[in-house]
């Protein structure tokens, strides 16, 4: 299964604080591959897939019109406290 992974600014920021982009990209690919059936087809059916890192940082994946997987941060304690 081949697809591009595109990170939003918030996901890039969170990855910088909690790790690095290559590790987050690998985790994203693993998460999509673990979806039942053909991962991208399942993602399209469900509109999004969310996962959390061991530290509780949450990300949400969605399929873009051109078939890439967009990764966004959907919860981060550090960002919540800044508001």
C-alpha distance (Angstrom), angle and dihedral (degrees) to the residues before:
residue distance angle dihedral
X1 . . .
X2 3.77 . .
X3 3.78 125.7 .
X4 3.78 140.3 141.3
X5 3.79 120.3 -110.5
X6 3.81 115.9 -142.5
X7 3.81 120.2 -169.3
X8 3.80 124.0 -152.3
X9 3.79 118.1 -136.0
X10 3.78 91.3 -102.3
X11 3.81 91.6 52.8
X12 3.80 90.3 48.7
X13 3.80 90.6 50.4
X14 3.78 93.6 48.2
X15 3.81 91.7 46.3
X16 3.80 89.6 52.9
X17 3.81 89.8 52.8
X18 3.81 96.9 42.9
X19 3.78 105.5 29.9
X20 3.77 133.2 -50.7
X21 3.80 139.7 -57.4
X22 3.82 97.3 -110.8
X23 3.82 90.3 56.2
X24 3.81 91.5 46.8
X25 3.81 90.6 48.0
X26 3.81 90.8 51.8
X27 3.81 91.0 49.0
X28 3.82 90.3 48.7
X29 3.80 91.8 51.6
X30 3.82 90.6 48.2
X31 3.81 91.5 49.3
X32 3.81 92.4 51.4
X33 3.80 92.4 44.6
X34 3.82 89.7 53.0
X35 3.80 93.0 57.1
X36 3.82 111.4 106.5
X37 3.79 118.4 -92.2
X38 3.76 114.9 -6.2
X39 3.80 103.5 -4.0
X40 3.80 97.5 -140.5
X41 3.81 91.8 47.2
X42 3.80 90.0 52.0
X43 3.79 90.9 47.9
X44 3.81 89.4 52.6
X45 3.82 91.2 50.5
X46 3.79 93.7 50.3
X47 3.83 96.5 37.5
X48 3.81 92.3 -138.0
X49 3.78 144.8 18.6
X50 3.80 123.7 -151.9
X51 3.78 129.4 -160.3
X52 3.78 137.1 171.7
X53 3.78 132.4 -140.5
X54 3.79 120.3 -128.1
X55 3.81 89.7 -95.5
X56 3.83 91.1 57.6
X57 3.81 96.8 -104.2
X58 3.81 106.5 147.2
X59 3.80 129.0 -147.4
X60 3.77 132.7 -174.7
X61 3.82 125.1 -149.8
X62 3.79 125.1 -157.7
X63 3.78 133.8 173.2
X64 3.80 117.1 -111.9
X65 3.80 124.1 -144.4
X66 3.80 91.0 -101.5
X67 3.82 93.5 52.7
X68 3.79 99.1 -100.9
X69 3.78 121.9 131.3
X70 3.81 112.8 -119.7
X71 3.80 115.3 -152.2
X72 3.79 120.3 -158.7
X73 3.79 132.5 172.8
X74 3.80 108.6 -113.4
X75 3.81 99.1 178.1
X76 3.75 133.1 15.9
X77 3.78 123.6 161.5
X78 3.82 91.6 -147.3
X79 3.83 92.5 54.4
X80 3.83 91.7 45.7
X81 3.79 91.6 55.1
X82 3.80 91.8 50.3
X83 3.82 92.8 60.7
